[in-house]
Amino acid sequence: MRKILILAGGYSNEREISLITARSVTKELRKQNKYKLFLSEPDGNFVKKLRKIKPDLVFNLLHGRYGEDGYIQSILESEKIKYTHSGVLSSSLAIDKEISKKIFLKNGILTPPYFKFSYTHNFNLNNLIKKIDKKLKFPVVLKPINEGSSVGVYITNIKDLNLNLNKLEKFKEILIEKYIPGREIQSAILGKKKLGIIELKPKRKFYDYKAKYSTSAKTKHIIPVNISLKNFNKINSIAMKAHKLLKCRGVSRSDFRFYKNKFYLLELNTQPGMTSLSLVPEIAKYNKISFIQLIEEIIKDASINK
């Protein structure tokens, strides 16, 4: 039997989602009767557990910082253990919204204009408002540089700017990004395959953390997406280009805004959720790829040093 250590939980703001994802994946793998499964958190005893269990691979289901930013990947690399999803460099590039945006722009991928804002004890709000008016125009999006699942993301106007800036002060640095209206469409890549797209119509202001993970938020998932074949191919091609640029492995999901016939890439997620409300399993299912087939494709791609 192949030994798989499922890594979940962790220390990020997305801990609960990681645990839900792990339960979903574990349930499917148990049905197969061909895997010996172990579950671990990345705690102080993690390396000891690794050495004791000696898994054939680690299924990395951590989300957010320490889990999809290259940190845990570097530990697994040093222990020479195969693991799922993207490697050290890809993970660290993708989670850093500023660096990934620079890579996208340099390679001709459209992404909303932005600038980085660093908190100081005496920053001048009026000067910041003038800078936003000059470079971006209101409303704008405030977001942490390296969080996932829309944690700490706010769409704000002038009136709420100071209030929302105060909420994010703990991050020290954030991105201030031009708000792009329009349709929310997401594209999934699995290895070298363009998996497909899904459109989201949240009841909330945008597809935020609650819209992603709460059944009460009632986000409408639309598949197939009402879009021309030309634009269908275009969005998938951009997602594949981004996937390759960041040298991603396994599955990735790219989040877009579609406005005035242009696709704006907001970010690329190297470890998208695998819960009952998650988008990649839904896209896969529409394309006749079952949940267990999706999981086993990710397992098949597990590696070291990629």
C-alpha positions in Angstrom: 0.0 0.0 0.0 1.2 3.5 -0.9 1.8 5.6 2.2 0.4 9.1 1.9 0.7 11.8 4.6 -2.0 14.4 4.4 -0.8 17.7 5.6 -3.5 20.1 6.8 -4.4 22.8 9.4 -1.4 25.0 10.0 -1.1 28.5 11.3 -2.6 30.7 8.6 -6.0 32.5 8.6 -7.2 29.7 6.3 -6.6 26.9 8.9 -10.3 25.8 9.0 -10.6 25.6 5.3 -7.5 23.5 5.1 -9.0 21.0 7.6 -12.3 20.8 5.7 -10.3 20.2 2.5 -8.4 17.4 4.2 -11.5 15.7 5.4 -12.9 15.8 1.8 -9.8 14.4 0.3 -9.2 11.8 3.0 -12.8 10.5 2.7 -12.3 9.9 -1.1 -8.9 8.2 -0.7 -10.2 5.9 2.0 -12.7 4.5 -0.4 -10.0 3.2 -2.7 -8.4 0.7 -0.3 -5.0 1.2 -1.9 -3.5 3.9 0.3 -2.3 3.9 3.8 -3.2 7.4 5.1 -1.7 9.5 7.8 -2.8 13.0 8.9 -0.4 15.6 10.3 -0.3 19.3 11.1 3.0 21.2 10.4 3.7 21.5 14.2 7.0 21.2 16.0 7.0 17.5 15.7 6.3 17.4 12.0 9.8 16.5 10.8 10.0 13.7 13.4 6.7 12.3 12.1 8.0 12.5 8.6 11.1 10.5 9.4 9.1 7.9 11.4 6.3 7.4 8.9 8.5 7.7 5.8 5.6 8.4 3.4 5.8 7.8 -0.3 4.4 11.3 -0.7 2.9 14.2 1.2 -0.5 15.5 0.0 -0.1 19.2 0.9 -3.5 20.6 1.7 -2.3 23.6 3.7 -3.6 27.1 2.6 -2.1 30.5 3.0 1.2 31.5 4.6 3.6 28.7 5.7 1.6 26.2 3.6 1.6 27.6 0.0 4.4 30.2 0.2 7.4 27.8 -0.2 8.0 27.4 3.5 6.7 23.9 4.0 7.8 22.9 0.5 11.4 23.8 1.5 11.2 21.4 4.5 9.9 18.6 2.3 12.6 19.2 -0.2 15.3 19.0 2.5 13.8 15.7 3.6 13.7 14.5 0.0 10.0 13.6 0.2 7.7 13.9 -2.8 4.8 16.3 -2.3 1.8 17.6 -4.3 1.2 21.0 -5.9 3.8 23.6 -6.8 7.4 23.7 -5.7 9.3 26.2 -3.5 9.9 29.0 -6.0 6.5 28.7 -7.7 4.7 28.8 -4.4 6.7 31.8 -3.1 6.1 33.7 -6.4 2.4 33.0 -6.7 1.5 34.0 -3.1 3.3 37.3 -3.3 0.8 39.4 -5.2 3.3 42.1 -6.0 6.0 39.9 -7.5 3.5 37.8 -9.4 1.9 40.9 -10.9 5.3 42.1 -12.0 5.9 38.8 -13.8 2.4 38.9 -15.4 2.9 42.5 -16.6 6.4 41.8 -18.0 5.0 38.9 -20.0 2.0 40.7 -21.5 -0.7 39.5 -19.1 -3.2 42.2 -18.1 -3.6 42.8 -14.4 -5.2 45.7 -12.5 -2.9 48.7 -11.9 -1.6 49.0 -8.4 1.0 50.3 -6.0 2.4 49.0 -2.7 1.5 50.9 0.5 3.7 50.6 3.6 2.3 51.6 6.9 4.2 54.3 8.9 3.2 56.0 12.2 2.7 59.3 10.5 1.4 58.6 7.0 -0.6 61.4 5.5 -4.1 60.3 4.5 -4.7 63.3 2.2 -1.5 62.6 0.3 -2.5 59.0 -0.1 -6.0 60.0 -1.4 -4.3 62.3 -3.9 -2.0 59.5 -5.1 -4.9 57.1 -5.5 -6.9 59.7 -7.4 -3.9 60.3 -9.7 -2.8 56.7 -10.3 -5.9 54.6 -9.9 -9.1 56.4 -9.1 -11.7 55.3 -6.5 -13.0 52.8 -5.7 -9.9 50.7 -5.0 -9.1 47.3 -3.6 -7.0 47.0 -0.5 -5.4 43.6 0.0 -2.5 41.9 1.9 0.5 41.0 -0.2 0.6 37.4 0.7 -2.7 36.1 2.0 -5.2 33.8 0.2 -9.0 33.1 0.1 -9.6 36.9 -0.1 -8.5 37.2 3.6 -8.4 41.0 4.4 -9.6 42.2 1.0 -11.7 45.3 1.0 -13.3 47.3 -1.9 -13.3 50.9 -0.6 -14.2 54.4 -1.6 -12.7 57.7 -0.1 -15.1 57.7 2.8 -14.2 54.2 4.0 -10.5 54.3 3.1 -9.1 55.2 6.5 -11.3 52.7 8.3 -10.3 49.8 6.0 -6.6 50.8 6.1 -6.7 50.5 9.9 -8.1 47.0 9.6 -5.1 45.9 7.6 -2.3 47.7 9.6 -1.1 44.4 11.1 0.1 43.4 7.7 2.6 46.3 7.6 2.5 46.4 3.8 -0.5 46.0 1.4 -1.4 46.5 -2.2 -3.7 49.2 -3.3 -5.2 48.1 -6.6 -7.6 49.7 -9.1 -11.0 48.1 -8.7 -12.1 46.4 -12.0 -15.9 45.8 -12.2 -17.4 43.2 -14.5 -17.8 39.4 -14.4 -15.9 37.1 -12.0 -14.6 34.1 -14.0 -12.0 31.6 -12.8 -10.0 29.2 -14.9 -8.4 25.9 -13.7 -5.3 24.2 -15.0 -4.4 20.6 -14.2 -0.8 19.7 -15.2 -0.6 20.4 -18.9 -4.4 20.4 -19.3 -6.8 23.4 -19.5 -9.5 22.1 -17.2 -12.1 24.8 -17.8 -13.8 27.8 -16.4 -16.6 28.8 -14.0 -18.4 32.1 -13.4 -19.3 33.4 -10.0 -22.2 35.7 -9.1 -21.9 36.4 -5.4 -24.8 38.0 -3.5 -22.1 39.9 -1.5 -20.0 42.8 -2.9 -17.5 40.4 -4.4 -16.3 36.7 -4.0 -14.8 37.3 -0.6 -13.9 34.7 2.2 -17.6 34.4 3.3 -18.8 34.0 -0.3 -16.2 31.3 -0.9 -16.9 29.2 2.2 -20.3 29.9 3.6 -23.4 28.2 2.3 -25.5 31.1 3.6 -23.6 33.5 1.3 -25.5 31.9 -1.7 -22.9 32.6 -4.4 -24.2 31.5 -7.7 -21.8 29.1 -9.6 -22.4 29.2 -13.4 -21.1 26.4 -15.6 -21.0 26.4 -18.6 -20.2 30.0 -18.8 -22.1 32.1 -21.3 -19.1 33.4 -23.3 -17.9 33.2 -26.9 -15.6 30.4 -27.9 -12.9 32.9 -28.7 -13.0 34.3 -25.2 -13.3 30.8 -23.7 -10.1 29.9 -25.4 -8.5 33.2 -24.5 -9.0 33.0 -20.7 -7.8 29.4 -20.6 -4.7 30.3 -22.6 -3.9 33.2 -20.2 -4.4 30.9 -17.2 -2.1 28.3 -18.8 0.5 31.0 -19.6 0.5 32.2 -16.0 0.7 28.6 -14.8 3.8 28.0 -16.9 5.4 31.4 -16.1 5.3 30.6 -12.4 6.4 27.0 -13.2 3.4 25.6 -11.3 2.9 21.9 -10.9 -0.3 19.9 -10.4 -3.4 22.1 -10.2 -3.7 25.9 -10.2 -6.7 28.3 -10.4 -6.5 31.8 -11.9 -9.0 34.4 -10.9 -10.1 36.9 -13.5 -12.4 40.0 -13.9 -13.9 40.2 -17.4 -14.6 43.8 -18.2 -15.1 45.6 -21.6 -14.0 42.4 -23.4 -10.7 42.2 -21.5 -9.6 39.7 -19.0 -7.7 41.0 -16.0 -5.8 38.4 -14.0 -6.2 39.2 -10.3 -4.1 36.3 -8.9 -3.1 32.7 -9.3 -3.7 30.2 -6.6 -1.3 27.2 -6.4 -3.3 25.3 -3.9 -7.0 25.9 -4.6 -9.6 24.4 -2.1 -10.9 20.9 -2.5 -14.1 21.2 -0.4 -17.7 20.6 -1.4 -18.0 24.4 -2.3 -14.7 24.5 -4.1 -14.4 25.6 -7.7 -11.7 23.2 -9.2 -13.7 20.0 -8.3 -16.8 21.6 -9.7 -15.0 22.5 -13.0 -13.5 19.0 -13.1 -16.9 17.4 -12.5 -18.5 19.3 -15.4 -15.7 18.0 -17.6 -16.5 14.4 -16.5 -13.5 14.2 -14.1 -14.6 12.8 -10.8 -13.3 14.0 -7.5 -11.2 10.9 -6.9 -9.8 11.2 -10.5 -8.8 14.8 -9.8 -7.2 13.8 -6.5 -5.3 11.0 -8.2 -4.1 13.2 -11.0 -2.7 15.6 -8.4 -1.0 12.6 -6.6 0.5 11.4 -9.9 2.2 14.8 -10.3 3.8 14.8 -6.9 7.5 15.4 -7.1 10.6 17.0 -5.6 12.7 19.8 -7.1 10.3 21.1 -9.7 
